[in-house]
């Protein structure tokens, strides 16, 4: 599991830059750069949303990854020690990215 830092403050699962979802999916099957990736688990935060049923925020998380050209991808799992997801102000997953992506 990777240490995850999430800078997508308006994501439903974000709690002080930690993810409450338990696991995430990074998309970008044809990615050549980090801009070609996204956090497919992104869900826009709503004011009326109730989050107590979510797990507690965690600094480490399981990351499934479709970015097969990334050096950290092994059999669709991310094996980076630390992962940064960016996209503050995102209104959909395509406005997010895995800035840890590194093409091999």
Secondary structure, DSSP 8 states (H G I E B T S, - for coil): -EEEEE--TTBTTEETTEE-SSEEEEE-TT-SSGGG-EETT--B--TT---TTS---BSEEEEEE--TTBTTEETTEE--SEEEEE-TT-SSGGG-EETT--B-
